[in-house]
Amino acid sequence: MSDEEHFTWIPIYEELAKKLTEYKDKRSELIQIIKEMLNQGLKVVKLADKDENGDRELEDIDPFTFFASFNVYTNDRKETLEFLKRKFDLKQPVPVDFDGIPVLSGTSRWFFAYKKE
């Protein structure tokens, strides 16, 4: 891979981060987008929260966890960004590499506690 092909993810990640600021007060819509991603067969964060009565559906999400939803070591990050590009009408190209992006384990992708906590 040439030097020009490294860090090609930066433009679309910046554009996506800016787009997510529009969802500051519409975070439940981000959960709906994650459900769409799941329906497309993409790997996403779990949507099962817990409260004092047991398991329940997730009602709120932060933008860091939204990003964590697809920043895991999988082969479908490119497909996920293609989906998000269409969904959010992003203009930047889908990256050809993911060099330098920290990835999370599949079991620990939330940046917030369960509702009961």
C-alpha positions in Angstrom: 0.0 0.0 0.0 1.5 3.4 -1.0 1.7 6.3 1.4 -1.3 7.9 -0.5 -3.5 5.0 0.4 -2.9 5.3 4.2 -5.4 7.1 6.4 -8.0 7.4 3.7 -10.7 7.1 6.4 -10.0 10.5 7.9 -12.2 12.6 5.5 -15.4 10.4 5.9 -14.9 10.0 9.6 -14.7 13.8 10.0 -17.8 14.3 7.9 -19.6 11.6 9.8 -18.6 13.2 13.2 -20.0 16.6 12.0 -23.2 14.9 10.8 -23.7 13.3 14.2 -23.8 16.7 15.9 -27.2 17.1 14.2 -28.4 14.2 16.3 -27.5 15.8 19.7 -31.2 15.8 20.6 -32.3 13.0 18.3 -30.2 10.1 19.7 -33.1 7.7 19.5 -32.8 8.1 15.8 -29.3 6.8 16.0 -30.6 3.7 17.6 -33.0 3.2 14.7 -30.1 3.6 12.3 -28.2 0.9 14.2 -31.3 -1.3 13.8 -31.3 -0.7 10.1 -27.6 -1.7 10.0 -28.5 -4.9 11.9 -31.2 -5.7 9.4 -28.6 -5.2 6.6 -26.5 -7.9 8.3 -23.9 -5.5 9.6 -22.2 -6.1 12.9 -23.4 -3.5 15.5 -23.4 -2.8 19.2 -25.9 -4.7 21.3 -29.2 -2.9 21.8 -30.3 -4.6 25.0 -30.1 -2.4 28.0 -30.8 -3.4 31.6 -32.9 -1.7 34.3 -34.1 -2.7 37.7 -36.7 -5.0 36.0 -34.2 -6.8 33.8 -33.5 -6.6 30.1 -35.0 -3.8 28.0 -34.4 -2.2 24.7 -31.8 0.6 24.5 -33.4 4.0 24.6 -30.4 6.3 24.3 -26.9 6.2 22.8 -24.0 8.6 22.6 -22.0 9.4 19.4 -18.9 7.6 20.7 -20.8 4.4 21.1 -22.3 4.9 17.7 -18.8 5.1 16.2 -17.8 2.1 18.3 -20.6 0.2 16.7 -18.5 -0.2 13.6 -14.9 0.3 14.8 -14.2 -3.3 15.7 -11.9 -5.7 13.9 -14.2 -7.1 11.3 -14.3 -7.3 7.6 -17.4 -5.3 7.2 -16.3 -1.8 8.2 -16.2 -0.8 4.6 -19.7 -2.1 4.1 -20.9 -0.3 7.2 -19.4 3.0 6.0 -21.0 2.5 2.6 -24.3 2.1 4.4 -23.7 5.2 6.5 -22.6 7.2 3.5 -25.9 6.5 1.8 -27.9 7.0 5.0 -26.4 10.4 5.9 -25.8 11.5 2.3 -22.1 11.8 3.0 -19.9 13.2 0.2 -16.5 11.9 1.2 -15.3 8.6 -0.4 -15.5 5.3 1.5 -11.9 4.5 2.7 -9.6 1.9 1.2 -7.8 1.5 4.5 -8.4 1.6 8.2 -4.8 2.1 9.4 -4.5 4.0 12.6 -8.1 3.6 13.9 -8.2 2.1 17.4 -10.6 -0.9 17.4 -12.6 -2.2 20.3 -13.4 -5.7 21.4 -16.7 -7.1 20.4 -17.8 -7.4 24.0 -17.0 -3.8 25.2 -18.3 -1.2 22.9 -20.5 1.0 25.1 -19.3 4.2 26.6 -22.1 4.5 29.1 -23.6 2.3 31.8 -26.7 0.3 31.9 -29.9 2.2 32.7 -30.1 0.6 36.1 -26.6 1.9 37.0 
